[in-house]
Amino acid sequence: MSRIKLFCLPYAGSSAMIYYQWSKFLSQDIDLQPVELAGRGSRMDAPLYESINGAAQEVCCSIKDQIKDTPYAIFGHSMGSWIAFELYHEIIKSGLPMPEHLFFSGNRAPHLNVRRNKIIHNLPENEFKNAVLKLGGTPKSVFEDKALADIFVPLIRADYKITETYQYIPGRNKIECQVSALCGREDSITQEDMEAWREHVLNKMDVVYFDGGHFFLNQNIGNVTSYINQRLKRSDCRVS
């Protein structure tokens, strides 16, 4: 049985690096493929995205040759979950094989993007930094070191901008592959927000909760990857 590729999309302000540790926990049947988005890591010089849709289109172009003849799944956390959602539709529009499983993690369903918290991407520098620190996920050292801040603040601001200005497009076909929605028990995202993902899914969907807040995946690598291993067992990966 062939291995299944797992493409992982990061949250705002982060890079593919957040998924590197997963290789120690994932089944040998899973080929971990962290996706490096523009403006970070090895793609530091690439222009930052103007929209979630633009990010999805670029990722689709970058992985299309890898998904033509190989089973694969997609995982996205927070900002990455909406990129994953749009990526699925971009893949279908391009006539490429659909994924076997989608994991939408740490975010409400895309049609609820109007339920935004306070908009922060356009705040003055110090207010923006404080708001990001309160949300968590970004080390304080990034803002305390001027050299790091000069690199990462524009990136983080751009990521929050495309997330906060994301425009959901209604009327598209429902997702036909298997879907899981993951959330932290202490996250501010409500159960209703997570259950709303079902509106975009044709078949059964699992909603799974893990200990922790919005960045539960960083504190629960073992439990999260164990769940992924279970869902991507090669005998289970059939589109129903």
C-alpha atoms as an extended CHARMM CRD file, in Angstrom:
* protein
*
       240  EXT
         1         1  MET       CA              0.0000000000        0.0000000000        0.0000000000  PROA      1               0.0000000000
         2         2  SER       CA              1.3920000000        3.4160000000       -0.9690000000  PROA      2               0.0000000000
         3         3  ARG       CA              2.1170000000        6.0830000000        1.6150000000  PROA      3               0.0000000000
         4         4  ILE       CA             -0.2000000000        9.0670000000        1.9690000000  PROA      4               0.0000000000
         5         5  LYS       CA              1.1920000000       12.5980000000        1.8220000000  PROA      5               0.0000000000
         6         6  LEU       CA              0.0620000000       15.0160000000        4.5420000000  PROA      6               0.0000000000
         7         7  PHE       CA              0.3270000000       18.6680000000        3.5100000000  PROA      7               0.0000000000
         8         8  CYS       CA              0.2890000000       20.9560000000        6.5700000000  PROA      8               0.0000000000
         9         9  LEU       CA             -0.5450000000       24.6630000000        6.4340000000  PROA      9               0.0000000000
        10        10  PRO       CA              0.6120000000       26.9220000000        9.3010000000  PROA      10              0.0000000000
        11        11  TYR       CA             -1.2210000000       29.5370000000       11.3430000000  PROA      11              0.0000000000
        12        12  ALA       CA             -0.6960000000       33.3170000000       11.0360000000  PROA      12              0.0000000000
        13        13  GLY       CA              2.8690000000       34.4530000000       11.6510000000  PROA      13              0.0000000000
        14        14  SER       CA              4.3100000000       30.9390000000       11.6440000000  PROA      14              0.0000000000
        15        15  SER       CA              6.1340000000       28.7620000000        9.1430000000  PROA      15              0.0000000000
        16        16  ALA       CA              6.4240000000       25.1410000000        8.0540000000  PROA      16              0.0000000000
        17        17  MET       CA              8.7680000000       24.6660000000       11.0300000000  PROA      17              0.0000000000
        18        18  ILE       CA              5.8600000000       24.2480000000       13.4660000000  PROA      18              0.0000000000
        19        19  TYR       CA              5.1320000000       20.8340000000       11.9260000000  PROA      19              0.0000000000
        20        20  TYR       CA              8.6690000000       19.4080000000       11.7750000000  PROA      20              0.0000000000
        21        21  GLN       CA              8.3270000000       17.6180000000       15.1390000000  PROA      21              0.0000000000
        22        22  TRP       CA              5.3150000000       15.6990000000       13.8350000000  PROA      22              0.0000000000
        23        23  SER       CA              7.5980000000       13.3700000000       11.8740000000  PROA      23              0.0000000000
        24        24  LYS       CA              8.5300000000       11.6810000000       15.1850000000  PROA      24              0.0000000000
        25        25  PHE       CA              4.9100000000       10.8400000000       15.9300000000  PROA      25              0.0000000000
        26        26  LEU       CA              3.2250000000       10.1700000000       12.5920000000  PROA      26              0.0000000000
        27        27  SER       CA              2.8070000000        6.6670000000       11.2270000000  PROA      27              0.0000000000
        28        28  GLN       CA              5.4010000000        5.4350000000        8.7550000000  PROA      28              0.0000000000
        29        29  ASP       CA              2.5610000000        5.2830000000        6.2270000000  PROA      29              0.0000000000
        30        30  ILE       CA              2.2780000000        9.0960000000        6.3460000000  PROA      30              0.0000000000
        31        31  ASP       CA              4.6730000000       11.2740000000        4.3700000000  PROA      31              0.0000000000
        32        32  LEU       CA              4.7670000000       14.6290000000        6.1940000000  PROA      32              0.0000000000
        33        33  GLN       CA              4.8460000000       17.6060000000        3.8250000000  PROA      33              0.0000000000
        34        34  PRO       CA              4.8800000000       20.9410000000        5.7470000000  PROA      34              0.0000000000
        35        35  VAL       CA              3.9670000000       23.7260000000        3.3200000000  PROA      35              0.0000000000
        36        36  GLU       CA              6.2030000000       26.8060000000        3.4050000000  PROA      36              0.0000000000
        37        37  LEU       CA              4.0480000000       29.8310000000        2.6550000000  PROA      37              0.0000000000
        38        38  ALA       CA              5.4140000000       33.0050000000        1.0660000000  PROA      38              0.0000000000
        39        39  GLY       CA              7.4520000000       35.4140000000        3.1800000000  PROA      39              0.0000000000
        40        40  ARG       CA              8.8660000000       32.9280000000        5.6980000000  PROA      40              0.0000000000
        41        41  GLY       CA             11.5050000000       30.2380000000        6.0850000000  PROA      41              0.0000000000
        42        42  SER       CA             13.1210000000       29.2680000000        2.7980000000  PROA      42              0.0000000000
        43        43  ARG       CA             10.6780000000       31.6190000000        1.0100000000  PROA      43              0.0000000000
        44        44  MET       CA             11.5090000000       34.7370000000        3.0030000000  PROA      44              0.0000000000
        45        45  ASP       CA             11.9470000000       36.8130000000       -0.1630000000  PROA      45              0.0000000000
        46        46  ALA       CA              8.6510000000       35.7920000000       -1.7860000000  PROA      46              0.0000000000
        47        47  PRO       CA              5.9740000000       38.5420000000       -1.8640000000  PROA      47              0.0000000000
        48        48  LEU       CA              3.4090000000       38.3410000000        0.9350000000  PROA      48              0.0000000000
        49        49  TYR       CA             -0.1310000000       37.2690000000        0.0730000000  PROA      49              0.0000000000
        50        50  GLU       CA             -2.9230000000       39.7310000000       -0.6240000000  PROA      50              0.0000000000
        51        51  SER       CA             -5.7230000000       37.2760000000        0.2070000000  PROA      51              0.0000000000
        52        52  ILE       CA             -6.5480000000       33.8020000000        1.5230000000  PROA      52              0.0000000000
        53        53  ASN       CA             -7.6590000000       32.8670000000       -1.9850000000  PROA      53              0.0000000000
        54        54  GLY       CA             -4.3640000000       34.0340000000       -3.4440000000  PROA      54              0.0000000000
        55        55  ALA       CA             -2.4880000000       31.8880000000       -0.9360000000  PROA      55              0.0000000000
        56        56  ALA       CA             -4.6280000000       28.8620000000       -1.8300000000  PROA      56              0.0000000000
        57        57  GLN       CA             -4.0390000000       29.3730000000       -5.5440000000  PROA      57              0.0000000000
        58        58  GLU       CA             -0.2800000000       29.5290000000       -5.0490000000  PROA      58              0.0000000000
        59        59  VAL       CA             -0.2130000000       26.4450000000       -2.8230000000  PROA      59              0.0000000000
        60        60  CYS       CA             -2.2900000000       24.5700000000       -5.4020000000  PROA      60              0.0000000000
        61        61  CYS       CA              0.2750000000       25.4000000000       -8.0860000000  PROA      61              0.0000000000
        62        62  SER       CA              3.1460000000       24.3320000000       -5.8290000000  PROA      62              0.0000000000
        63        63  ILE       CA              1.7190000000       20.9070000000       -4.9410000000  PROA      63              0.0000000000
        64        64  LYS       CA             -0.1890000000       19.9590000000       -8.1060000000  PROA      64              0.0000000000
        65        65  ASP       CA              2.5640000000       17.7040000000       -9.4540000000  PROA      65              0.0000000000
        66        66  GLN       CA              2.7910000000       15.9120000000       -6.0950000000  PROA      66              0.0000000000
        67        67  ILE       CA             -0.9100000000       15.0530000000       -5.8670000000  PROA      67              0.0000000000
        68        68  LYS       CA             -1.6430000000       13.8020000000       -9.3870000000  PROA      68              0.0000000000
        69        69  ASP       CA             -0.8270000000       10.1520000000       -8.7240000000  PROA      69              0.0000000000
        70        70  THR       CA             -0.4270000000        9.9370000000       -4.9380000000  PROA      70              0.0000000000
        71        71  PRO       CA             -3.0110000000        9.7510000000       -2.1270000000  PROA      71              0.0000000000
        72        72  TYR       CA             -2.8510000000       12.8090000000        0.1100000000  PROA      72              0.0000000000
        73        73  ALA       CA             -4.5280000000       14.7390000000        2.9230000000  PROA      73              0.0000000000
        74        74  ILE       CA             -4.4280000000       18.3950000000        4.0090000000  PROA      74              0.0000000000
        75        75  PHE       CA             -4.1640000000       19.8420000000        7.5350000000  PROA      75              0.0000000000
        76        76  GLY       CA             -4.5350000000       23.5530000000        8.2760000000  PROA      76              0.0000000000
        77        77  HSD       CA             -4.5810000000       25.3660000000       11.6130000000  PROA      77              0.0000000000
        78        78  SER       CA             -6.3110000000       28.7250000000       12.1930000000  PROA      78              0.0000000000
        79        79  MET       CA             -5.4340000000       30.8370000000        9.1200000000  PROA      79              0.0000000000
        80        80  GLY       CA             -4.2140000000       27.6040000000        7.5720000000  PROA      80              0.0000000000
        81        81  SER       CA             -7.6660000000       26.0140000000        7.8840000000  PROA      81              0.0000000000
        82        82  TRP       CA             -9.2510000000       28.6610000000        5.6500000000  PROA      82              0.0000000000
        83        83  ILE       CA             -6.3720000000       28.3190000000        3.1880000000  PROA      83              0.0000000000
        84        84  ALA       CA             -7.0050000000       24.5490000000        3.2480000000  PROA      84              0.0000000000
        85        85  PHE       CA            -10.7130000000       25.1200000000        2.5870000000  PROA      85              0.0000000000
        86        86  GLU       CA            -10.0080000000       27.3550000000       -0.3990000000  PROA      86              0.0000000000
        87        87  LEU       CA             -7.2280000000       25.0070000000       -1.5350000000  PROA      87              0.0000000000
        88        88  TYR       CA             -9.7190000000       22.1320000000       -1.7380000000  PROA      88              0.0000000000
        89        89  HSD       CA            -11.9550000000       24.1620000000       -4.0490000000  PROA      89              0.0000000000
        90        90  GLU       CA             -8.9560000000       25.2930000000       -6.1030000000  PROA      90              0.0000000000
        91        91  ILE       CA             -7.8910000000       21.6570000000       -6.5010000000  PROA      91              0.0000000000
        92        92  ILE       CA            -11.3680000000       20.6140000000       -7.6540000000  PROA      92              0.0000000000
        93        93  LYS       CA            -11.5870000000       23.5690000000      -10.0390000000  PROA      93              0.0000000000
        94        94  SER       CA             -8.2240000000       22.5730000000      -11.5140000000  PROA      94              0.0000000000
        95        95  GLY       CA             -9.4350000000       19.0300000000      -12.1990000000  PROA      95              0.0000000000
        96        96  LEU       CA             -6.9100000000       17.4570000000       -9.8320000000  PROA      96              0.0000000000
        97        97  PRO       CA             -7.6350000000       14.4240000000       -7.6270000000  PROA      97              0.0000000000
        98        98  MET       CA             -9.3380000000       15.3990000000       -4.3950000000  PROA      98              0.0000000000
        99        99  PRO       CA             -7.6650000000       14.7510000000       -1.0310000000  PROA      99              0.0000000000
       100       100  GLU       CA             -8.6550000000       11.7220000000        0.9970000000  PROA      100             0.0000000000
       101       101  HSD       CA             -9.0440000000       13.7560000000        4.1680000000  PROA      101             0.0000000000
       102       102  LEU       CA             -9.1890000000       17.4070000000        5.2350000000  PROA      102             0.0000000000
       103       103  PHE       CA             -8.3310000000       18.5080000000        8.7830000000  PROA      103             0.0000000000
       104       104  PHE       CA             -9.6940000000       21.9590000000        9.6820000000  PROA      104             0.0000000000
       105       105  SER       CA             -8.0800000000       22.9680000000       12.9640000000  PROA      105             0.0000000000
       106       106  GLY       CA             -8.5170000000       25.8980000000       15.3370000000  PROA      106             0.0000000000
       107       107  ASN       CA            -10.9450000000       27.9970000000       13.3150000000  PROA      107             0.0000000000
       108       108  ARG       CA            -14.6550000000       28.5740000000       12.8460000000  PROA      108             0.0000000000
       109       109  ALA       CA            -16.3860000000       27.6160000000        9.6070000000  PROA      109             0.0000000000
       110       110  PRO       CA            -15.4980000000       30.0190000000        6.7700000000  PROA      110             0.0000000000
       111       111  HSD       CA            -19.0080000000       31.4120000000        6.2620000000  PROA      111             0.0000000000
       112       112  LEU       CA            -18.8050000000       32.7270000000        9.8340000000  PROA      112             0.0000000000
       113       113  ASN       CA            -15.8750000000       35.0080000000        9.0390000000  PROA      113             0.0000000000
       114       114  VAL       CA            -18.2060000000       37.9650000000        9.6520000000  PROA      114             0.0000000000
       115       115  ARG       CA            -18.0520000000       37.0310000000       13.3620000000  PROA      115             0.0000000000
       116       116  ARG       CA            -14.6540000000       38.6050000000       13.7230000000  PROA      116             0.0000000000
       117       117  ASN       CA            -13.0410000000       39.5620000000       16.9680000000  PROA      117             0.0000000000
       118       118  LYS       CA            -11.4270000000       42.9810000000       17.1800000000  PROA      118             0.0000000000
       119       119  ILE       CA             -9.6480000000       43.8100000000       13.9070000000  PROA      119             0.0000000000
       120       120  ILE       CA             -5.9470000000       44.1490000000       14.7010000000  PROA      120             0.0000000000
       121       121  HSD       CA             -4.0260000000       44.1160000000       11.3940000000  PROA      121             0.0000000000
       122       122  ASN       CA             -4.3120000000       47.9010000000       10.9570000000  PROA      122             0.0000000000
       123       123  LEU       CA             -3.4070000000       48.8880000000       14.5220000000  PROA      123             0.0000000000
       124       124  PRO       CA             -0.3540000000       51.0960000000       15.2380000000  PROA      124             0.0000000000
       125       125  GLU       CA              2.8800000000       49.1740000000       15.8120000000  PROA      125             0.0000000000
       126       126  ASN       CA              2.8590000000       48.9060000000       19.6290000000  PROA      126             0.0000000000
       127       127  GLU       CA             -0.8730000000       48.1990000000       19.8370000000  PROA      127             0.0000000000
       128       128  PHE       CA             -0.5370000000       45.5310000000       17.1560000000  PROA      128             0.0000000000
       129       129  LYS       CA              2.3350000000       43.8220000000       18.9870000000  PROA      129             0.0000000000
       130       130  ASN       CA              0.4070000000       43.8090000000       22.2690000000  PROA      130             0.0000000000
       131       131  ALA       CA             -2.7000000000       42.4060000000       20.5850000000  PROA      131             0.0000000000
       132       132  VAL       CA             -0.7090000000       39.5920000000       18.9660000000  PROA      132             0.0000000000
       133       133  LEU       CA              0.9800000000       38.7200000000       22.2690000000  PROA      133             0.0000000000
       134       134  LYS       CA             -2.4130000000       38.4800000000       23.9930000000  PROA      134             0.0000000000
       135       135  LEU       CA             -3.6190000000       36.0550000000       21.3250000000  PROA      135             0.0000000000
       136       136  GLY       CA             -0.5920000000       33.8300000000       21.9430000000  PROA      136             0.0000000000
       137       137  GLY       CA              1.3980000000       31.7120000000       19.5030000000  PROA      137             0.0000000000
       138       138  THR       CA              4.1270000000       34.3240000000       18.9340000000  PROA      138             0.0000000000
       139       139  PRO       CA              7.1110000000       34.4200000000       21.3520000000  PROA      139             0.0000000000
       140       140  LYS       CA              7.6460000000       37.7540000000       23.0930000000  PROA      140             0.0000000000
       141       141  SER       CA             11.2980000000       37.6050000000       22.0210000000  PROA      141             0.0000000000
       142       142  VAL       CA             10.2320000000       38.1900000000       18.4030000000  PROA      142             0.0000000000
       143       143  PHE       CA              9.0360000000       41.6760000000       19.3320000000  PROA      143             0.0000000000
       144       144  GLU       CA             11.8190000000       42.4680000000       21.8050000000  PROA      144             0.0000000000
       145       145  ASP       CA             14.5970000000       41.8900000000       19.2550000000  PROA      145             0.0000000000
       146       146  LYS       CA             14.5090000000       44.7460000000       16.7210000000  PROA      146             0.0000000000
       147       147  ALA       CA             16.1340000000       42.6890000000       13.9680000000  PROA      147             0.0000000000
       148       148  LEU       CA             13.5470000000       39.9220000000       14.4010000000  PROA      148             0.0000000000
       149       149  ALA       CA             10.6920000000       42.4190000000       14.7130000000  PROA      149             0.0000000000
       150       150  ASP       CA             11.6910000000       44.1150000000       11.4590000000  PROA      150             0.0000000000
       151       151  ILE       CA             11.3720000000       40.7470000000        9.7130000000  PROA      151             0.0000000000
       152       152  PHE       CA              8.3710000000       39.1980000000       11.4170000000  PROA      152             0.0000000000
       153       153  VAL       CA              6.0180000000       42.0840000000       12.2580000000  PROA      153             0.0000000000
       154       154  PRO       CA              5.2180000000       42.8240000000        8.5790000000  PROA      154             0.0000000000
       155       155  LEU       CA              4.6560000000       39.0940000000        7.9920000000  PROA      155             0.0000000000
       156       156  ILE       CA              2.3820000000       38.6760000000       11.0170000000  PROA      156             0.0000000000
       157       157  ARG       CA              0.4650000000       41.8340000000       10.1070000000  PROA      157             0.0000000000
       158       158  ALA       CA             -0.0130000000       40.6000000000        6.5210000000  PROA      158             0.0000000000
       159       159  ASP       CA             -1.2600000000       37.2190000000        7.7630000000  PROA      159             0.0000000000
       160       160  TYR       CA             -3.7920000000       38.8360000000       10.0800000000  PROA      160             0.0000000000
       161       161  LYS       CA             -4.8740000000       41.1390000000        7.2680000000  PROA      161             0.0000000000
       162       162  ILE       CA             -5.7110000000       38.3090000000        4.8460000000  PROA      162             0.0000000000
       163       163  THR       CA             -7.4790000000       36.4150000000        7.6430000000  PROA      163             0.0000000000
       164       164  GLU       CA             -9.4930000000       39.3910000000        8.8470000000  PROA      164             0.0000000000
       165       165  THR       CA            -10.4580000000       40.4820000000        5.3200000000  PROA      165             0.0000000000
       166       166  TYR       CA            -11.2150000000       36.9760000000        4.0050000000  PROA      166             0.0000000000
       167       167  GLN       CA            -14.3850000000       36.9120000000        1.9160000000  PROA      167             0.0000000000
       168       168  TYR       CA            -16.2000000000       33.5870000000        1.8760000000  PROA      168             0.0000000000
       169       169  ILE       CA            -17.6780000000       32.6840000000       -1.5350000000  PROA      169             0.0000000000
       170       170  PRO       CA            -21.0680000000       30.9450000000       -1.1730000000  PROA      170             0.0000000000
       171       171  GLY       CA            -22.7350000000       28.5230000000       -3.5490000000  PROA      171             0.0000000000
       172       172  ARG       CA            -19.9470000000       26.0320000000       -4.2070000000  PROA      172             0.0000000000
       173       173  ASN       CA            -20.2960000000       22.2600000000       -4.1260000000  PROA      173             0.0000000000
       174       174  LYS       CA            -19.8770000000       20.6010000000       -0.7580000000  PROA      174             0.0000000000
       175       175  ILE       CA            -16.6550000000       18.8350000000        0.1670000000  PROA      175             0.0000000000
       176       176  GLU       CA            -16.8270000000       15.1820000000       -0.8500000000  PROA      176             0.0000000000
       177       177  CYS       CA            -13.8040000000       13.7410000000        0.9630000000  PROA      177             0.0000000000
       178       178  GLN       CA            -13.5750000000       12.8330000000        4.6460000000  PROA      178             0.0000000000
       179       179  VAL       CA            -13.3400000000       15.8150000000        7.0200000000  PROA      179             0.0000000000
       180       180  SER       CA            -12.3240000000       16.3880000000       10.6360000000  PROA      180             0.0000000000
       181       181  ALA       CA            -12.6430000000       19.6370000000       12.5920000000  PROA      181             0.0000000000
       182       182  LEU       CA            -10.2370000000       20.0110000000       15.5400000000  PROA      182             0.0000000000
       183       183  CYS       CA            -10.4440000000       22.5300000000       18.3800000000  PROA      183             0.0000000000
       184       184  GLY       CA             -8.9530000000       23.2930000000       21.7880000000  PROA      184             0.0000000000
       185       185  ARG       CA            -11.3520000000       22.9570000000       24.7190000000  PROA      185             0.0000000000
       186       186  GLU       CA            -10.2380000000       26.3270000000       26.1180000000  PROA      186             0.0000000000
       187       187  ASP       CA            -10.3400000000       28.1620000000       22.7810000000  PROA      187             0.0000000000
       188       188  SER       CA            -12.7670000000       31.0840000000       22.3980000000  PROA      188             0.0000000000
       189       189  ILE       CA            -14.1720000000       29.3850000000       19.2930000000  PROA      189             0.0000000000
       190       190  THR       CA            -17.5580000000       27.9510000000       20.2250000000  PROA      190             0.0000000000
       191       191  GLN       CA            -18.9260000000       24.4670000000       19.6370000000  PROA      191             0.0000000000
       192       192  GLU       CA            -21.4980000000       26.0760000000       17.3300000000  PROA      192             0.0000000000
       193       193  ASP       CA            -18.6600000000       27.6210000000       15.2840000000  PROA      193             0.0000000000
       194       194  MET       CA            -17.0060000000       24.2260000000       14.8730000000  PROA      194             0.0000000000
       195       195  GLU       CA            -20.2060000000       22.3250000000       14.1360000000  PROA      195             0.0000000000
       196       196  ALA       CA            -20.9080000000       24.8720000000       11.3820000000  PROA      196             0.0000000000
       197       197  TRP       CA            -18.1870000000       23.2410000000        9.2660000000  PROA      197             0.0000000000
       198       198  ARG       CA            -20.7850000000       20.5290000000        8.5930000000  PROA      198             0.0000000000
       199       199  GLU       CA            -22.5910000000       22.9340000000        6.2640000000  PROA      199             0.0000000000
       200       200  HSD       CA            -19.6760000000       22.5640000000        3.8260000000  PROA      200             0.0000000000
       201       201  VAL       CA            -19.3630000000       18.7850000000        3.9790000000  PROA      201             0.0000000000
       202       202  LEU       CA            -21.3630000000       16.2610000000        1.9650000000  PROA      202             0.0000000000
       203       203  ASN       CA            -20.7340000000       13.2280000000        4.1840000000  PROA      203             0.0000000000
       204       204  LYS       CA            -20.1480000000       12.5730000000        7.8730000000  PROA      204             0.0000000000
       205       205  MET       CA            -17.6760000000       14.8570000000        9.6580000000  PROA      205             0.0000000000
       206       206  ASP       CA            -15.9380000000       14.4320000000       13.0180000000  PROA      206             0.0000000000
       207       207  VAL       CA            -15.5410000000       17.3170000000       15.4880000000  PROA      207             0.0000000000
       208       208  VAL       CA            -12.7450000000       16.5440000000       17.9620000000  PROA      208             0.0000000000
       209       209  TYR       CA            -11.6030000000       18.4850000000       21.0330000000  PROA      209             0.0000000000
       210       210  PHE       CA             -8.1590000000       18.5240000000       22.6390000000  PROA      210             0.0000000000
       211       211  ASP       CA             -6.8800000000       20.0060000000       25.8970000000  PROA      211             0.0000000000
       212       212  GLY       CA             -5.6020000000       23.5570000000       25.5180000000  PROA      212             0.0000000000
       213       213  GLY       CA             -6.5150000000       26.8600000000       23.9360000000  PROA      213             0.0000000000
       214       214  HSD       CA             -6.1640000000       28.1930000000       20.4190000000  PROA      214             0.0000000000
       215       215  PHE       CA             -2.6760000000       26.7300000000       19.9670000000  PROA      215             0.0000000000
       216       216  PHE       CA             -3.5410000000       23.3240000000       21.4150000000  PROA      216             0.0000000000
       217       217  LEU       CA             -1.6590000000       21.5570000000       18.6190000000  PROA      217             0.0000000000
       218       218  ASN       CA              1.6880000000       22.8130000000       19.9900000000  PROA      218             0.0000000000
       219       219  GLN       CA              1.0330000000       21.3660000000       23.4590000000  PROA      219             0.0000000000
       220       220  ASN       CA             -0.7120000000       18.2050000000       22.2530000000  PROA      220             0.0000000000
       221       221  ILE       CA              1.5090000000       16.9310000000       19.4570000000  PROA      221             0.0000000000
       222       222  GLY       CA              1.1860000000       13.3330000000       20.5980000000  PROA      222             0.0000000000
       223       223  ASN       CA             -2.6140000000       13.3730000000       20.8580000000  PROA      223             0.0000000000
       224       224  VAL       CA             -3.1540000000       15.3480000000       17.6480000000  PROA      224             0.0000000000
       225       225  THR       CA             -0.8390000000       13.1560000000       15.5860000000  PROA      225             0.0000000000
       226       226  SER       CA             -2.3470000000       10.0220000000       17.1430000000  PROA      226             0.0000000000
       227       227  TYR       CA             -5.7550000000       11.1540000000       15.9120000000  PROA      227             0.0000000000
       228       228  ILE       CA             -4.3360000000       11.8730000000       12.4500000000  PROA      228             0.0000000000
       229       229  ASN       CA             -2.6830000000        8.4400000000       12.3800000000  PROA      229             0.0000000000
       230       230  GLN       CA             -6.0320000000        6.8590000000       13.1830000000  PROA      230             0.0000000000
       231       231  ARG       CA             -7.9020000000        8.8030000000       10.5110000000  PROA      231             0.0000000000
       232       232  LEU       CA             -5.2890000000        8.1870000000        7.8130000000  PROA      232             0.0000000000
       233       233  LYS       CA             -4.8830000000        4.4620000000        8.2820000000  PROA      233             0.0000000000
       234       234  ARG       CA             -4.5510000000        3.2190000000        4.7520000000  PROA      234             0.0000000000
       235       235  SER       CA             -7.4950000000        0.8200000000        5.1440000000  PROA      235             0.0000000000
       236       236  ASP       CA             -9.7150000000        3.7250000000        6.2630000000  PROA      236             0.0000000000
       237       237  CYS       CA             -8.8520000000        6.2100000000        3.5050000000  PROA      237             0.0000000000
       238       238  ARG       CA            -11.7390000000        5.7160000000        1.1470000000  PROA      238             0.0000000000
       239       239  VAL       CA            -13.9930000000        8.4640000000       -0.1530000000  PROA      239             0.0000000000
       240       240  SER       CA            -17.5180000000        7.5300000000        0.8520000000  PROA      240             0.0000000000
